[in-house]
Amino acid sequence: MTSSAAPGHDRPGVRDTPVSRADIVAAAARLAPYVRRTPVMTVESALLGTPGEVVLKLELLQHGGSFKPRGAANRVLLARAAGLVPPAGLVTASGGNHGIAVSYVARALGLPAEVFVPSASPAAKRERISALGATLVVAGDIYDDAQRAADRRAAETGALLVHPYDHSDVVAGQGTVGRELADQARGLDTVLVAVGGGGLLAGVASWFRGEVKVVSVEPMTIPALERALVHGEPVEVGVSGLAADSLGAKRIGAVPWACAAPFVHDAVLVDDDAISAAQRRLWEETRLMVEPGGAAAAAALMCGAYVPAPGERVAVIVCGGNVDPATITG
């Protein structure tokens, strides 16, 4: 499915978004001691069954196994510089990857952290959060349940709430993925980005600002951005399916929406079978062990949900690798 969204450079007022390129440049300098510059891999069309070769941005090789430390660290570092991190430390909610990221940042900066996750969060992600020294609390069945519990906890303790996507400092941190990719793979026409709450999409879109086509990819069972584009504003959707732990936000965040909506060219949906097939293909052909949410963007190319034009130079952000290998290799 493709949205009717117009190209970002055709829309009025696109310069007045919450996160600028200057914000992302500043975030990149701030984050340098704490995050990796992840590599890219060019994969021939025959390996992945795609219309042409594809550039993979390997954010699954980031600290904690996903892109999330970029946004979490930028948020916390700016808050600490402003004297806004209290003795209670940090509190957050997460399907797993952001919780790992906040735990990593807290350990790096010597801060306490409390992470609320839903029961849907995989055991591997919960174990990593605990191993990094954060206090883990299971609250509710889906991410939104955990977020409400984290909000209450922040109000009780005064801890700094580090939202996984709905904050401009988080979006600016995630935007450093786009900045790196632009430097590593010149001449891109299109970037495919998996979407949950929208932070990564918003950061990447805030960097490219309509100069490169940004395509959002969501599970059919969680079409939060696709529905928002149809309605002209974020709306609530159901949450289920294979990638619900990492892409399971009921609605796009207000800040990501304001950042991304002017620049999203297409919004496509993939089913669980396509995601699972992409996980297997990535493992078999590239030896990348990718979680469902991390494979969603590649799935859009492999199953034909997004079909590039002849000669179109496409990149895919492989955004997470926190997965039990047995779920892929059988």
Residue pairs with C-beta under 8 A, 6 or more apart in sequence:
1 226
1 267
1 268
1 269
1 305
2 266
2 267
2 268
3 226
3 229
3 230
3 264
3 266
3 267
4 229
4 230
5 229
5 261
5 264
5 265
5 266
5 267
7 210
7 213
7 265
8 14
8 205
8 209
8 210
8 214
8 262
8 263
8 264
8 265
9 209
9 210
9 211
10 210
11 262
13 262
14 209
14 210
14 262
14 263
17 206
17 258
17 259
17 262
18 168
18 171
18 255
18 258
18 259
19 168
19 171
19 172
19 175
19 202
19 203
19 206
19 255
19 259
20 206
21 206
21 207
21 209
23 168
23 172
23 175
23 206
24 172
24 175
24 176
24 178
24 179
24 203
24 206
24 207
25 179
26 172
27 70
27 74
27 169
27 172
27 173
27 175
27 176
28 176
28 179
28 180
30 73
30 74
30 77
30 78
31 70
31 73
31 74
31 77
31 173
31 176
34 63
34 69
34 73
34 77
34 105
34 108
35 62
35 63
35 69
35 70
35 73
35 176
36 61
36 62
36 63
37 180
38 57
38 58
38 59
38 61
38 62
38 177
38 180
39 58
39 61
39 184
40 55
40 56
40 57
40 58
40 181
40 184
40 185
40 315
41 55
41 56
41 58
41 286
42 53
42 54
42 55
42 56
42 185
43 50
43 53
43 54
43 55
43 56
43 285
43 286
44 53
45 51
45 52
45 53
45 54
47 285
47 286
48 54
48 281
48 282
48 285
48 298
48 301
48 302
49 281
49 302
50 301
50 302
50 314
51 301
51 307
51 308
51 310
52 308
52 310
52 311
52 312
52 313
52 314
54 298
54 301
54 314
54 315
54 316
55 181
55 185
55 188
55 313
55 314
55 315
55 316
56 286
56 288
56 298
56 315
56 316
56 318
57 177
57 180
57 181
57 184
57 185
57 315
57 316
57 317
57 318
58 288
58 318
59 66
59 67
59 177
59 294
59 317
59 318
59 319
59 320
60 66
60 288
60 289
60 290
60 291
60 294
60 318
60 319
60 320
60 321
61 321
62 68
62 69
62 70
63 69
63 101
63 104
64 97
64 100
64 101
64 103
64 104
64 128
64 322
65 97
65 100
65 128
65 320
65 321
65 322
66 97
66 100
66 101
66 246
66 294
66 319
66 320
66 321
66 322
67 174
67 177
67 200
67 317
67 319
67 320
68 97
68 98
68 100
68 101
68 164
69 101
69 104
69 105
70 173
70 174
70 176
70 177
70 203
71 98
71 101
71 164
71 165
71 167
71 169
71 170
71 171
71 172
71 173
71 174
71 199
71 203
72 92
72 98
72 101
72 102
72 104
72 105
72 162
72 170
72 173
73 101
73 105
73 108
73 173
74 169
74 170
74 172
74 173
75 162
75 163
75 167
75 169
75 170
75 173
76 85
76 90
76 102
76 105
76 106
76 109
76 111
76 160
76 162
77 109
78 169
79 85
79 160
79 169
80 109
84 160
85 111
85 160
86 158
86 159
86 160
88 112
88 157
88 158
88 159
88 160
89 106
89 111
89 112
89 113
89 114
89 159
89 160
90 102
90 105
90 106
90 111
90 112
90 113
90 114
90 159
90 160
90 162
91 113
91 114
91 115
91 116
91 150
91 153
91 154
91 157
91 159
91 160
91 161
91 162
92 98
92 99
92 102
92 113
92 114
92 115
92 116
92 150
92 161
92 162
92 163
92 164
93 99
93 115
93 116
93 117
93 139
93 143
93 146
93 147
93 148
93 149
93 150
93 151
93 163
93 164
94 100
94 102
94 115
94 116
94 117
94 121
94 143
94 146
94 164
95 117
95 118
95 120
95 121
95 125
95 143
95 146
95 196
95 244
95 245
95 246
95 248
96 117
96 121
96 122
96 125
96 126
96 129
96 245
96 246
96 322
97 125
97 246
97 293
97 320
97 322
98 162
98 164
98 165
99 115
99 116
99 117
99 121
99 125
99 129
99 134
99 136
100 125
100 128
100 129
100 132
100 322
102 113
102 115
102 134
102 162
103 113
103 115
103 128
103 129
103 132
103 133
103 134
104 132
105 111
105 113
106 112
106 113
106 132
106 133
106 134
107 132
107 133
107 134
112 134
112 135
113 133
113 134
113 135
114 134
114 135
114 137
114 150
114 153
114 157
114 159
115 129
115 134
115 135
115 136
115 137
116 137
116 138
116 139
116 146
116 147
116 149
116 150
116 153
117 125
117 126
117 129
117 136
117 137
117 138
117 139
117 146
118 138
118 139
118 140
118 141
118 142
118 143
118 145
118 146
118 245
119 138
119 140
119 141
120 141
120 142
120 143
120 244
120 245
120 248
121 138
121 245
122 245
122 322
122 323
122 324
123 324
124 322
124 323
124 324
125 245
125 322
126 136
126 138
128 322
129 136
130 136
137 149
137 153
139 145
139 146
139 148
139 149
139 150
140 146
140 148
140 149
142 239
142 244
142 248
142 250
143 239
143 245
143 248
143 249
143 250
144 239
144 249
144 250
147 163
150 161
151 161
153 159
154 160
154 161
162 170
163 170
163 253
164 170
164 197
164 199
165 171
165 196
165 197
165 198
165 199
165 200
165 202
165 249
165 253
165 255
165 256
166 197
166 199
166 253
166 254
166 255
166 256
167 255
168 255
168 259
170 199
170 255
171 199
171 202
171 203
171 206
171 255
171 256
171 259
172 203
172 206
173 203
174 199
174 200
174 202
174 203
174 204
175 202
175 203
175 204
175 206
175 207
176 203
177 200
177 203
177 204
177 317
178 191
178 203
178 204
178 205
178 206
178 207
178 208
179 207
181 188
181 191
181 204
181 315
181 317
182 188
182 207
182 208
182 212
185 313
185 315
187 313
188 212
188 313
188 314
188 315
189 212
189 213
189 308
189 312
189 313
189 314
190 212
190 213
190 214
190 215
190 265
190 308
190 312
190 313
190 314
190 315
191 204
191 208
191 212
191 213
191 214
191 215
191 314
191 315
191 316
191 317
192 215
192 217
192 297
192 298
192 300
192 301
192 306
192 314
192 315
192 316
192 317
193 200
193 201
193 204
193 214
193 215
193 216
193 217
193 297
193 317
193 319
194 200
194 216
194 217
194 218
194 243
194 247
194 293
194 294
194 296
194 297
194 317
194 319
195 201
195 216
195 217
195 218
195 224
195 225
195 247
195 252
196 222
196 224
196 246
196 247
196 248
196 249
196 293
197 224
197 249
197 252
197 253
197 256
198 224
198 225
198 249
198 252
198 253
198 256
198 257
198 260
199 253
199 256
200 317
200 319
201 214
201 216
201 225
201 256
201 260
201 264
202 253
202 255
202 256
202 257
202 259
202 260
203 259
204 214
204 317
205 214
205 259
205 260
205 262
205 263
205 264
206 259
206 260
206 263
208 214
208 263
209 263
210 262
210 263
213 265
213 266
214 260
214 263
214 264
214 265
215 264
215 265
215 266
215 267
215 268
215 300
215 306
216 225
216 226
216 260
216 264
216 266
216 267
216 268
217 268
217 269
217 270
217 296
217 297
217 299
217 300
217 305
217 306
218 224
218 225
218 226
218 247
218 267
218 268
218 269
218 270
218 296
219 241
219 242
219 243
219 244
219 247
219 269
219 270
219 271
219 272
219 275
219 296
220 241
220 269
220 270
220 271
220 272
221 238
221 239
221 240
221 241
221 244
221 271
221 272
222 237
222 238
222 239
222 240
222 241
222 243
222 244
222 247
222 248
222 249
223 237
223 269
224 234
224 235
224 237
224 249
224 250
224 251
224 252
225 252
225 260
225 264
225 267
226 267
226 268
226 269
227 235
227 237
228 234
228 235
228 251
228 252
228 257
228 261
229 261
229 264
229 267
233 257
234 251
234 252
234 253
234 254
234 257
235 251
236 250
236 251
237 250
237 251
238 250
239 248
239 249
239 250
241 272
242 272
242 275
242 276
242 292
243 272
243 275
243 291
243 292
243 293
243 296
245 292
245 293
246 291
246 292
246 293
246 294
246 320
247 292
247 293
247 296
252 260
266 306
268 300
268 305
268 306
269 305
270 296
270 299
270 300
270 303
270 305
271 303
272 292
274 299
274 300
274 302
274 303
274 305
275 292
275 295
275 296
275 299
276 292
277 299
277 302
277 303
278 290
278 295
278 296
278 298
278 299
278 302
278 303
279 290
279 291
279 292
279 295
279 323
279 327
279 328
280 328
281 298
281 302
282 288
282 290
282 295
282 298
282 318
283 289
283 290
283 328
283 329
288 318
288 321
289 321
289 323
289 325
289 328
290 298
290 318
290 320
290 321
290 323
290 328
291 320
291 321
291 322
291 323
292 323
293 319
293 320
294 318
294 319
294 320
294 321
294 323
295 318
297 316
297 317
297 318
297 319
298 316
298 318
299 305
300 306
301 308
301 314
301 316
308 314
